[in-house]
Amino acid sequence: MRITRDMVLATLSRHIGEANGISVEALVRQFEWDPEHYPARARQVRKLVSELREEGVAICAHPSTGYFIAATPAELETCCQFLRARAMHSLVLEARLRKIPLPELLGQMRLPT
């Protein structure tokens, strides 16, 4: 079975607010359950969630709550802060691997204006 973005969105539309979050495993189980295919299906769901976010759908997630559609501006802000912190952590790791200061790495990422 191929999981589609519409299937993910329809399922998440029943999970509004942080208290109603759903884990990626439970989300995959909504569509099919075959332990052998779980890793690929979980990656597929995460990719579809990213695509929906890129389209502006306010899908939030946290390891402790799972995926949900933001019910309040505060939930969306908390999600955005979590995503920013995760991105910054990745950038710090990249700077250390490249052995350059983070400000120098960030300077390289700026677009000319």
Secondary structure as GFF3:
##gff-version 3
##sequence-region A 1 113
A	DSSP	alpha_helix	5	12	.	.	.	ID=ss1
A	DSSP	three_ten_helix	18	20	.	.	.	ID=ss2
A	DSSP	alpha_helix	24	31	.	.	.	ID=ss3
A	DSSP	three_ten_helix	35	37	.	.	.	ID=ss4
A	DSSP	alpha_helix	38	54	.	.	.	ID=ss5
A	DSSP	beta_strand	59	62	.	.	.	ID=ss6
A	DSSP	beta_strand	66	69	.	.	.	ID=ss7
A	DSSP	alpha_helix	73	98	.	.	.	ID=ss8
A	DSSP	alpha_helix	102	109	.	.	.	ID=ss9
###
